[in-house]
Amino acid sequence: MRLDFPLFPEQASTVAGRVDALYFFLVAVSVVFSSLIFMLVGYFAVKYRRRSDAEWPRPILGDLRLELLWTIVPLGIALVMFVWGASLYFTISRPPAEALEISVVAKQWMWKFQHPGGQREINALHVPMGRPVKLTMTSEDVIHSFFVPVFRVKMDVLPGRYTSMWFEATKAGDYHSFCAEYCGTQHSGMLGRVIVLVPAQYERWLSAAAVGESPAAAGARLFQQLGCQNCHRADSGEKGPALDGLFGRPVRLQGGATVFADEAYLRESIFDPNAKIVAGYRQVMPTFRGQISEEGLFQIIAHIKSLTKEETAKAR
Ligand code: CUA
């Protein structure tokens, strides 16, 4: 019934229905209690109005049952909101492990996407239906925000760091995406399309789209060019930690802390090598800030990820 109601976009992802259900619950609670309060204010104003100058009300000393009622009922409702919201939040913020990984670079005023096979797109994103897609996003200039209303997902896209979001489309179609953070004069024109294709169509699109080098292959080339292998290979004399099998694993740091080797950790280690030193190594790595573009960084990270995939494949 809501589908013809233009205020709400279609529900085209696995979480869309859950987001809407929570939203309507919050609106319903607000409407019920606001109306209740307004009605009671009106009712009491009439019922207990002063009828003569001589009339004085009896002072009220309190009522324990009432106090308990209006403490426990709102507490219960707030807890329902919290548990419901938190569980949905956890679902939305944890991409499934098998998700298709697409990198996103935002800049004033366009969106650049790259697929794992090397296919590039600008302001349009083709994704398969029925498969989780994870976007790892960054910006070349100011803060943007990637918003796909039909999927009910939105995430800020920040310069200098990675944010990610994921969705699984449930309906084929051509949908809008928006920039949802004011980012300059053409912010309102920073629109895009998300095209959801059934898997067979998606495969056809992938093979038809002009394929450059895959990000992992481009990353391997950059890795050579920048001389990373001088320190980061098993046979490079232990100057730097070997990168095979690193991605997605915990890393022990100097001082005993442990970090999880994800995209953000790799990014930080390349641009700010002082920030976290792996246990057993000295800080000898120079920063590569300014020498690698955002896209180049995605490629190097794709290369490092591919080293882990090879390891896992070998181990099987
Ligand atoms: Cu980009 Cu607003």
Residues whose N, C-alpha, C, O or C-beta is under 5 A from the ligand:
A	BS01	CUA	I143 H144 S145 C179 A180 E181 Y182 C183 H187 M190
